[in-house]
Amino acid sequence: MNIPSELRYSKTDEWVRVEGDIATIGITDYAQSELGDIVYVELPEPGRVLQIDEMFGTVESVKAVADLYSPVAGEVVETNPAVTDRHELLNEDPYGEGWLIKVQLADPSQVDSLLTAEQYAEHIEERQKA
């Protein structure tokens, strides 16, 4: 399982990459592997303001439907049209071409409260034991 060390993670399986005051958000490799083949993605319109832990979309796979939750607060400034056209990008490249949204951070320090790669790996292990 791929858990890049430069990213931050939520307990709901979203990752965050921060560049300046923009956070790029996607689902983790673990999430896409648990979901299986993704067949549909619903994302918010740019301009929507999100709060931490607010649902911003859904991902449907052949096995399940998963809600997407924002790990940070801010305004959606961009969505990834490639994943709505080519859902398989979420399975093939969840940390690259398979990103979901970009958010203008309301408070960049919120990212510090997210899980590190090591903490996220431990979180997955605990869930798998339960």
MDTraj code that builds the backbone (N, CA, C; nanometers):
import mdtraj as md
import numpy as np

residues = "MET ASN ILE PRO SER GLU LEU ARG TYR SER LYS THR ASP GLU TRP VAL ARG VAL GLU GLY ASP ILE ALA THR ILE GLY ILE THR ASP TYR ALA GLN SER GLU LEU GLY ASP ILE VAL TYR VAL GLU LEU PRO GLU PRO GLY ARG VAL LEU GLN ILE ASP GLU MET PHE GLY THR VAL GLU SER VAL LYS ALA VAL ALA ASP LEU TYR SER PRO VAL ALA GLY GLU VAL VAL GLU THR ASN PRO ALA VAL THR ASP ARG HIS GLU LEU LEU ASN GLU ASP PRO TYR GLY GLU GLY TRP LEU ILE LYS VAL GLN LEU ALA ASP PRO SER GLN VAL ASP SER LEU LEU THR ALA GLU GLN TYR ALA GLU HIS ILE GLU GLU ARG GLN LYS ALA".split()
xyz = np.array([
    [0.0845, -0.1184, 0.0000],
    [0.0000, 0.0000, 0.0000],
    [0.0888, 0.1244, 0.0000],
    [0.0525, 0.2182, -0.0820],
    [0.1312, 0.3395, -0.1007],
    [0.0773, 0.4512, -0.0102],
    [0.1640, 0.5048, 0.0790],
    [0.1270, 0.6155, 0.1671],
    [0.2409, 0.7181, 0.1608],
    [0.2358, 0.8109, 0.0634],
    [0.3450, 0.9076, 0.0484],
    [0.3680, 0.9899, 0.1756],
    [0.4946, 1.0022, 0.2145],
    [0.5288, 1.0683, 0.3406],
    [0.5090, 1.2190, 0.3371],
    [0.5060, 1.2799, 0.2171],
    [0.4937, 1.4264, 0.2100],
    [0.3490, 1.4752, 0.2230],
    [0.2531, 1.3835, 0.2275],
    [0.1122, 1.4212, 0.2357],
    [0.0619, 1.4101, 0.3792],
    [-0.0548, 1.4712, 0.4037],
    [-0.1260, 1.4557, 0.5305],
    [-0.2548, 1.3809, 0.5011],
    [-0.3117, 1.3166, 0.6038],
    [-0.4240, 1.2249, 0.5841],
    [-0.5344, 1.2465, 0.6865],
    [-0.6578, 1.2155, 0.6455],
    [-0.7715, 1.2190, 0.7373],
    [-0.8060, 1.0752, 0.7754],
    [-0.8789, 1.0603, 0.8844],
    [-0.9229, 0.9275, 0.9267],
    [-1.0306, 0.8722, 0.8341],
    [-1.0849, 0.9587, 0.7459],
    [-1.1862, 0.9137, 0.6495],
    [-1.1244, 0.8852, 0.5125],
    [-0.9912, 0.8699, 0.5092],
    [-0.9171, 0.8225, 0.3912],
    [-0.9017, 0.9242, 0.2787],
    [-0.8981, 1.0529, 0.3129],
    [-0.8613, 1.1549, 0.2146],
    [-0.7173, 1.1982, 0.2426],
    [-0.6469, 1.2370, 0.1370],
    [-0.5120, 1.2921, 0.1530],
    [-0.5131, 1.4403, 0.1159],
    [-0.4128, 1.5128, 0.1669],
    [-0.4005, 1.6560, 0.1421],
    [-0.2559, 1.6880, 0.1065],
    [-0.2386, 1.7606, -0.0033],
    [-0.1075, 1.8149, -0.0422],
    [-0.1223, 1.9664, -0.0426],
    [-0.0379, 2.0358, 0.0339],
    [-0.0485, 2.1813, 0.0448],
    [0.0625, 2.2476, -0.0352],
    [0.0225, 2.3422, -0.1201],
    [0.1162, 2.4255, -0.1948],
    [0.0703, 2.5694, -0.1754],
    [0.1456, 2.6451, -0.0936],
    [0.1044, 2.7807, -0.0594],
    [-0.0208, 2.7746, 0.0257],
    [-0.1280, 2.8403, -0.0194],
    [-0.2541, 2.8346, 0.0556],
    [-0.3592, 2.7519, -0.0177],
    [-0.3127, 2.6648, -0.1077],
    [-0.4021, 2.5746, -0.1810],
    [-0.3774, 2.4302, -0.1355],
    [-0.4870, 2.3632, -0.0996],
    [-0.4797, 2.2215, -0.0616],
    [-0.5417, 2.1381, -0.1729],
    [-0.4637, 2.0438, -0.2260],
    [-0.5162, 1.9467, -0.3214],
    [-0.5600, 1.8262, -0.2397],
    [-0.6805, 1.7761, -0.2681],
    [-0.7398, 1.6678, -0.1894],
    [-0.7773, 1.5520, -0.2815],
    [-0.7535, 1.4306, -0.2334],
    [-0.7929, 1.3107, -0.3071],
    [-0.8203, 1.1984, -0.2098],
    [-0.8477, 1.0786, -0.2624],
    [-0.8648, 0.9621, -0.1760],
    [-0.7361, 0.8811, -0.1766],
    [-0.7126, 0.8112, -0.0680],
    [-0.5881, 0.7368, -0.0523],
    [-0.5876, 0.6075, -0.1338],
    [-0.4688, 0.5531, -0.1493],
    [-0.4514, 0.4248, -0.2153],
    [-0.5302, 0.3170, -0.1402],
    [-0.5274, 0.3238, -0.0077],
    [-0.6044, 0.2282, 0.0733],
    [-0.7536, 0.2381, 0.0403],
    [-0.8062, 0.3605, 0.0338],
    [-0.9488, 0.3806, 0.0056],
    [-0.9866, 0.3236, -0.1307],
    [-0.9073, 0.3548, -0.2328],
    [-0.9426, 0.3056, -0.3661],
    [-0.9329, 0.1536, -0.3734],
    [-0.8378, 0.0937, -0.2999],
    [-0.8243, -0.0527, -0.3033],
    [-0.9415, -0.1193, -0.2314],
    [-0.9910, -0.0563, -0.1242],
    [-1.1071, -0.1095, -0.0525],
    [-1.2347, -0.0966, -0.1357],
    [-1.2454, 0.0121, -0.2110],
    [-1.3644, 0.0346, -0.2930],
    [-1.3698, -0.0578, -0.4146],
    [-1.2544, -0.0860, -0.4732],
    [-1.2537, -0.1636, -0.5966],
    [-1.2711, -0.0711, -0.7167],
    [-1.3154, -0.1251, -0.8281],
    [-1.3265, -0.0473, -0.9511],
    [-1.4274, 0.0653, -0.9367],
    [-1.3805, 0.1891, -0.9519],
    [-1.4655, 0.3062, -0.9365],
    [-1.5394, 0.3334, -1.0670],
    [-1.6713, 0.3562, -1.0540],
    [-1.7561, 0.3729, -1.1724],
    [-1.8215, 0.5106, -1.1819],
    [-1.8169, 0.5901, -1.0730],
    [-1.8814, 0.7207, -1.0746],
    [-1.8185, 0.8090, -0.9671],
    [-1.8026, 0.9376, -0.9996],
    [-1.7503, 1.0356, -0.9040],
    [-1.8374, 1.1601, -0.9115],
    [-1.8797, 1.2096, -0.7956],
    [-1.9559, 1.3340, -0.7881],
    [-1.8745, 1.4337, -0.7053],
    [-1.8463, 1.5503, -0.7647],
    [-1.7651, 1.6527, -0.6990],
    [-1.8424, 1.7841, -0.6895],
    [-1.8020, 1.8719, -0.5962],
    [-1.8722, 1.9997, -0.5808],
    [-1.8349, 2.0983, -0.6908],
    [-1.9157, 2.2013, -0.7054],
    [-1.8857, 2.3088, -0.7990],
    [-1.7802, 2.4011, -0.7378],
    [-1.6885, 2.4563, -0.8197],
    [-1.5983, 2.5588, -0.7684],
    [-1.6788, 2.6748, -0.7092],
    [-1.6268, 2.7318, -0.6014],
    [-1.6960, 2.8392, -0.5318],
    [-1.7635, 2.7919, -0.4044],
    [-1.7847, 2.6621, -0.3925],
    [-1.8470, 2.6095, -0.2707],
    [-1.7495, 2.6225, -0.1542],
    [-1.7993, 2.6668, -0.0420],
    [-1.7176, 2.6802, 0.0786],
    [-1.7417, 2.5579, 0.1666],
    [-1.6322, 2.4911, 0.2028],
    [-1.6398, 2.3688, 0.2829],
    [-1.5898, 2.3932, 0.4246],
    [-1.6506, 2.3239, 0.5193],
    [-1.6025, 2.3205, 0.6573],
    [-1.5279, 2.1883, 0.6776],
    [-1.4482, 2.1802, 0.7814],
    [-1.3793, 2.0554, 0.8125],
    [-1.4832, 1.9461, 0.8364],
    [-1.4596, 1.8298, 0.7798],
    [-1.5446, 1.7108, 0.7915],
    [-1.6788, 1.7230, 0.7195],
    [-1.6959, 1.8266, 0.6370],
    [-1.8193, 1.8389, 0.5596],
    [-1.8121, 1.7486, 0.4369],
    [-1.9216, 1.6801, 0.4079],
    [-1.9253, 1.5950, 0.2895],
    [-1.9225, 1.6834, 0.1642],
    [-1.8338, 1.6503, 0.0700],
    [-1.8252, 1.7311, -0.0521],
    [-1.8519, 1.6527, -0.1793],
    [-1.8731, 1.5238, -0.1681],
    [-1.9002, 1.4451, -0.2876],
    [-1.9104, 1.2978, -0.2547],
    [-1.9214, 1.2178, -0.3605],
    [-1.9284, 1.0727, -0.3435],
    [-1.8466, 1.0029, -0.4510],
    [-1.8062, 0.8825, -0.4163],
    [-1.7384, 0.7934, -0.5094],
    [-1.8155, 0.6622, -0.5073],
    [-1.8540, 0.6145, -0.6256],
    [-1.9243, 0.4867, -0.6347],
    [-1.8342, 0.3861, -0.7041],
    [-1.8345, 0.2663, -0.6478],
    [-1.7582, 0.1576, -0.7091],
    [-1.8532, 0.0412, -0.7338],
    [-1.7983, -0.0656, -0.7889],
    [-1.8800, -0.1838, -0.8122],
    [-1.9228, -0.2465, -0.6791],
    [-1.8509, -0.2143, -0.5690],
    [-1.8807, -0.2728, -0.4388],
    [-1.9580, -0.1825, -0.3440],
    [-1.9396, -0.0501, -0.3552],
    [-1.9948, 0.0381, -0.2515],
    [-2.0032, 0.1824, -0.2997],
    [-2.0707, 0.2645, -0.2193],
    [-2.0723, 0.4092, -0.2378],
    [-2.0043, 0.4689, -0.1151],
    [-1.9091, 0.5581, -0.1375],
    [-1.8377, 0.6212, -0.0260],
    [-1.8553, 0.7723, -0.0336],
    [-1.8845, 0.8318, 0.0812],
    [-1.8916, 0.9772, 0.0897],
    [-1.7514, 1.0332, 0.1036],
    [-1.7304, 1.1518, 0.0482],
    [-1.6023, 1.2208, 0.0573],
    [-1.6170, 1.3353, 0.1569],
    [-1.5207, 1.3475, 0.2488],
    [-1.5261, 1.4503, 0.3524],
    [-1.4040, 1.5405, 0.3432],
    [-1.4264, 1.6690, 0.3575],
    [-1.3167, 1.7645, 0.3483],
    [-1.2325, 1.7627, 0.4753],
    [-1.1026, 1.7381, 0.4635],
    [-1.0161, 1.7392, 0.5816],
    [-0.9789, 1.8811, 0.6261],
    [-1.0115, 1.9810, 0.5436],
    [-0.9784, 2.1212, 0.5730],
    [-1.0970, 2.2104, 0.5373],
    [-1.0960, 2.3326, 0.5901],
    [-1.1991, 2.4300, 0.5572],
    [-1.1457, 2.5248, 0.4505],
    [-1.2353, 2.5669, 0.3614],
    [-1.1955, 2.6623, 0.2591],
    [-1.2876, 2.6561, 0.1392],
    [-1.2525, 2.7340, 0.0381],
    [-1.3342, 2.7432, -0.0826],
    [-1.2783, 2.6539, -0.1926],
    [-1.3665, 2.5763, -0.2545],
    [-1.3271, 2.4927, -0.3683],
    [-1.2918, 2.5863, -0.4842],
    [-1.1671, 2.5794, -0.5313],
    [-1.1253, 2.6656, -0.6420],
    [-1.1114, 2.5884, -0.7732],
    [-1.1054, 2.4556, -0.7630],
    [-1.0918, 2.3745, -0.8843],
    [-1.1339, 2.2315, -0.8544],
    [-1.1962, 2.1669, -0.9524],
    [-1.2228, 2.0235, -0.9451],
    [-1.1496, 1.9586, -1.0615],
    [-1.1267, 1.8297, -1.0497],
    [-1.0510, 1.7578, -1.1521],
    [-1.1479, 1.6952, -1.2530],
    [-1.1617, 1.7575, -1.3722],
    [-1.2550, 1.7028, -1.4707],
    [-1.2122, 1.5659, -1.5216],
    [-1.0842, 1.5343, -1.5129],
    [-1.0351, 1.4058, -1.5629],
    [-1.0978, 1.2890, -1.4874],
    [-1.1189, 1.3019, -1.3552],
    [-1.1740, 1.1886, -1.2791],
    [-1.3234, 1.1692, -1.3032],
    [-1.3924, 1.2739, -1.3450],
    [-1.5343, 1.2541, -1.3765],
    [-1.5504, 1.1893, -1.5133],
    [-1.4520, 1.2087, -1.6011],
    [-1.4543, 1.1449, -1.7330],
    [-1.3897, 1.0063, -1.7309],
    [-1.2827, 0.9948, -1.6547],
    [-1.2066, 0.8684, -1.6492],
    [-1.1940, 0.8250, -1.5038],
    [-1.2971, 0.7597, -1.4520],
    [-1.3033, 0.7203, -1.3109],
    [-1.1862, 0.6320, -1.2696],
    [-1.1326, 0.5560, -1.3650],
    [-1.0249, 0.4633, -1.3332],
    [-0.8988, 0.5340, -1.2830],
    [-0.8880, 0.6655, -1.3074],
    [-0.7724, 0.7396, -1.2557],
    [-0.7634, 0.7307, -1.1042],
    [-0.8784, 0.7233, -1.0365],
    [-0.8780, 0.7098, -0.8910],
    [-0.8154, 0.5779, -0.8484],
    [-0.8345, 0.4738, -0.9266],
    [-0.7729, 0.3449, -0.8964],
    [-0.6267, 0.3407, -0.9398],
    [-0.5980, 0.3978, -1.0555],
    [-0.4639, 0.3867, -1.1139],
    [-0.3621, 0.4834, -1.0528],
    [-0.4050, 0.6045, -1.0187],
    [-0.3106, 0.7083, -0.9755],
    [-0.3759, 0.8012, -0.8720],
    [-0.4129, 0.7468, -0.7538],
    [-0.4883, 0.8274, -0.6578],
    [-0.4133, 0.9500, -0.6059],
    [-0.2803, 0.9480, -0.6079],
    [-0.2026, 1.0615, -0.5562],
    [-0.1545, 1.1563, -0.6652],
    [-0.1813, 1.1225, -0.7901],
    [-0.1356, 1.2051, -0.9013],
    [-0.2535, 1.2541, -0.9821],
    [-0.2721, 1.1951, -1.1008],
    [-0.3801, 1.2377, -1.1904],
    [-0.5192, 1.2160, -1.1309],
    [-0.5297, 1.1347, -1.0261],
    [-0.6587, 1.1041, -0.9659],
    [-0.6992, 1.1970, -0.8518],
    [-0.6361, 1.3145, -0.8406],
    [-0.6784, 1.4105, -0.7365],
    [-0.8226, 1.4525, -0.7631],
    [-0.8897, 1.5040, -0.6590],
    [-1.0317, 1.5368, -0.6710],
    [-1.0601, 1.6866, -0.6753],
    [-1.0186, 1.7594, -0.5715],
    [-1.0488, 1.9024, -0.5641],
    [-0.9288, 1.9805, -0.5120],
    [-0.9295, 2.1111, -0.5409],
    [-0.8325, 2.2041, -0.4834],
    [-0.9110, 2.3074, -0.4039],
    [-0.8626, 2.3334, -0.2821],
    [-0.9324, 2.4217, -0.1884],
    [-0.8396, 2.5337, -0.1448],
    [-0.8898, 2.6575, -0.1509],
    [-0.8189, 2.7728, -0.0943],
    [-0.8384, 2.7626, 0.0564],
    [-0.7296, 2.7405, 0.1298],
    [-0.7393, 2.7164, 0.2728],
    [-0.7866, 2.8391, 0.3497],
    [-0.8843, 2.8183, 0.4368],
    [-0.9299, 2.9246, 0.5256],
    [-0.8255, 2.9481, 0.6345],
    [-0.7608, 2.8388, 0.6799],
    [-0.6601, 2.8455, 0.7859],
    [-0.5566, 2.7365, 0.7605],
    [-0.4425, 2.7716, 0.6998],
    [-0.3416, 2.6703, 0.6668],
    [-0.2936, 2.5873, 0.7860],
    [-0.3059, 2.6390, 0.9082],
    [-0.2590, 2.5633, 1.0249],
    [-0.3458, 2.4400, 1.0520],
    [-0.4673, 2.4333, 0.9928],
    [-0.5533, 2.3157, 1.0111],
    [-0.4858, 2.1883, 0.9623],
    [-0.4000, 2.2023, 0.8650],
    [-0.3323, 2.0860, 0.8071],
    [-0.2469, 2.0157, 0.9127],
    [-0.1953, 2.0924, 1.0080],
    [-0.1105, 2.0348, 1.1124],
    [-0.1832, 1.9329, 1.1990],
    [-0.3164, 1.9408, 1.2046],
    [-0.3928, 1.8472, 1.2878],
    [-0.4237, 1.7161, 1.2148],
    [-0.3904, 1.7084, 1.0868],
    [-0.4140, 1.5851, 1.0112],
    [-0.3054, 1.4826, 1.0408],
    [-0.3317, 1.3587, 1.0040],
    [-0.2381, 1.2497, 1.0303],
    [-0.1170, 1.2554, 0.9382],
    [-0.0007, 1.2199, 0.9930],
    [0.1179, 1.2005, 0.9103],
    [0.1039, 1.0646, 0.8410],
    [0.1922, 1.0354, 0.7476],
    [0.1884, 0.9059, 0.6781],
    [0.2006, 0.7910, 0.7782],
    [0.2904, 0.8050, 0.8746],
    [0.3107, 0.7000, 0.9750],
    [0.1838, 0.6815, 1.0599],
    [0.1226, 0.7923, 1.1013],
    [0.0002, 0.7840, 1.1815],
    [-0.1146, 0.7235, 1.1007],
    [-0.1220, 0.7578, 0.9722],
    [-0.2276, 0.7029, 0.8872],
    [-0.2092, 0.5518, 0.8705],
    [-0.0860, 0.5076, 0.8528],
    [-0.0586, 0.3638, 0.8406],
    [-0.1027, 0.2905, 0.9676],
    [-0.0752, 0.3499, 1.0835],
    [-0.1179, 0.2903, 1.2109],
    [-0.2703, 0.2877, 1.2199],
    [-0.3346, 0.3932, 1.1742],
    [-0.4809, 0.4020, 1.1752],
    [-0.5417, 0.2894, 1.0905],
    [-0.4859, 0.2640, 0.9755],
    [-0.5348, 0.1553, 0.8883],
    [-0.5170, 0.0211, 0.9578],
    [-0.3997, -0.0003, 1.0176],
    [-0.3743, -0.1272, 1.0884],
    [-0.4778, -0.1515, 1.1984],
    [-0.5081, -0.0463, 1.2741],
    [-0.6069, -0.0587, 1.3823],
    [-0.7444, -0.0949, 1.3262],
    [-0.7830, -0.0318, 1.2166],
    [-0.9123, -0.0602, 1.1547],
    [-0.9200, -0.2041, 1.1039],
    [-0.8099, -0.2526, 1.0502],
    [-0.8100, -0.3876, 0.9952],
    [-0.8181, -0.4925, 1.1067],
    [-0.7695, -0.4577, 1.2261],
    [-0.7775, -0.5505, 1.3400],
    [-0.9181, -0.5563, 1.3964],
    [-0.9901, -0.4456, 1.3843],
    [-1.1247, -0.4372, 1.4462],
    [-1.2259, -0.5261, 1.3768],
])
top = md.Topology()
chain = top.add_chain()
for i, resn in enumerate(residues, 1):
    res = top.add_residue(resn, chain, resSeq=i)
    for name in ("N", "CA", "C"):
        top.add_atom(name, md.element.get_by_symbol(name[0]), res)
traj = md.Trajectory(xyz[None], top)
